[in-house]
Amino acid sequence: MENQFIQLQAKRRTIYALGKKLPQANSELVTLIETAIKNAPSAFNNQTTRAVILFNHYHDDLWDMTAERLKSEVPTEAAYQKTLEKLAGFKAAYGTILYFTDTAVVKQNETDFPLYAANFADWSEQAQGNAQYSVWTALAENGIGANLQHYNPLIDDQVAQAYDIPENWRLRGQMPFGSIEAAAGDKGFMADADRFKIFE
Ligand SMILES: Cc1cc2nc3c(=O)[nH]c(=O)nc-3n(C[C@H](O)[C@H](O)[C@H](O)COP(=O)(O)O)c2cc1C
């Protein structure tokens, strides 16, 4: 059995220690990310996932505005300092991918296909997963680390304003990426017997 894909799967990990030392040009990174998203499947091929790729000060701005936004949400000064440290780690990355769902497409699908109307919101989330996982794994294949964050919906308004985001795009995740400065931690797996059932 071929297991190149399985090996690649294992290579994709949550990398928190990210840096700016990437040999790839921005244009190569953009092509890789865009291609991975375009090839990820979606229900009815409705292509609901949108992405904004931030480099340079646009990337810095995201993590600065997140720090500013979280100030009033974190209960104590000590907790806020911890939050700032975490956010500084994301800012130390090379760039960030913002993932959105085009809710106008979801709504239109709900109207056009009433029989499946109850599914389209879930399907758009599943399409997000496909896209995010594809990008995360394609980055890993190229030796680029990434992690996945969810400061939405707290930062939605700031992000929309800063990057001219259409009204109908809903922020679903933030993926900082960059050079791998430290390996991922250990990862545990639940027992196969509790997860799988085989009938043969
Ligand atoms: C849907 C989803 C949401 C996640 N949200 C976060 C998050 O908000 N912050 C974070 O640090 N990691 C987040 N993660 C990363 C997981 O914690 C991580 O993938 C998991 O622990 C397995 O580790 P691995 O990515 O190294 O395989 C998320 C992962 C998924 C798939």
PDBQT file of the ligand as one rigid body, heavy atoms in Angstrom, charges set to zero:
ROOT
HETATM    1  C1  LIG A 301     -11.391  22.543  14.329  1.00  0.00    +0.000 C 
HETATM    2  C2  LIG A 301     -10.113  22.792  15.095  1.00  0.00    +0.000 A 
HETATM    3  C3  LIG A 301     -10.036  23.868  15.946  1.00  0.00    +0.000 A 
HETATM    4  C4  LIG A 301      -8.833  24.157  16.608  1.00  0.00    +0.000 A 
HETATM    5  N1  LIG A 301      -8.724  25.314  17.342  1.00  0.00    +0.000 NA
HETATM    6  C5  LIG A 301      -7.556  25.625  17.899  1.00  0.00    +0.000 A 
HETATM    7  C6  LIG A 301      -7.404  26.863  18.588  1.00  0.00    +0.000 A 
HETATM    8  O1  LIG A 301      -8.317  27.686  18.641  1.00  0.00    +0.000 OA
HETATM    9  N2  LIG A 301      -6.202  27.134  19.169  1.00  0.00    +0.000 N 
HETATM   10  C7  LIG A 301      -5.152  26.253  19.087  1.00  0.00    +0.000 A 
HETATM   11  O2  LIG A 301      -4.081  26.562  19.627  1.00  0.00    +0.000 OA
HETATM   12  N3  LIG A 301      -5.262  25.080  18.426  1.00  0.00    +0.000 NA
HETATM   13  C8  LIG A 301      -6.439  24.766  17.830  1.00  0.00    +0.000 A 
HETATM   14  N4  LIG A 301      -6.554  23.586  17.124  1.00  0.00    +0.000 N 
HETATM   15  C9  LIG A 301      -5.406  22.655  17.046  1.00  0.00    +0.000 C 
HETATM   16  C10 LIG A 301      -5.654  21.380  17.841  1.00  0.00    +0.000 C 
HETATM   17  O3  LIG A 301      -5.542  21.618  19.205  1.00  0.00    +0.000 OA
HETATM   18  C11 LIG A 301      -4.656  20.351  17.342  1.00  0.00    +0.000 C 
HETATM   19  O4  LIG A 301      -4.845  20.129  15.970  1.00  0.00    +0.000 OA
HETATM   20  C12 LIG A 301      -4.786  19.014  18.078  1.00  0.00    +0.000 C 
HETATM   21  O5  LIG A 301      -4.412  19.159  19.429  1.00  0.00    +0.000 OA
HETATM   22  C13 LIG A 301      -3.943  17.912  17.451  1.00  0.00    +0.000 C 
HETATM   23  O6  LIG A 301      -2.583  18.305  17.372  1.00  0.00    +0.000 OA
HETATM   24  P1  LIG A 301      -1.820  18.388  15.977  1.00  0.00    +0.000 P 
HETATM   25  O7  LIG A 301      -2.431  19.519  15.186  1.00  0.00    +0.000 OA
HETATM   26  O8  LIG A 301      -0.382  18.657  16.328  1.00  0.00    +0.000 OA
HETATM   27  O9  LIG A 301      -2.004  17.087  15.248  1.00  0.00    +0.000 OA
HETATM   28  C14 LIG A 301      -7.724  23.302  16.455  1.00  0.00    +0.000 A 
HETATM   29  C15 LIG A 301      -7.836  22.197  15.594  1.00  0.00    +0.000 A 
HETATM   30  C16 LIG A 301      -8.991  21.958  14.918  1.00  0.00    +0.000 A 
HETATM   31  C17 LIG A 301      -9.055  20.803  13.954  1.00  0.00    +0.000 C 
ENDROOT
TORSDOF 0
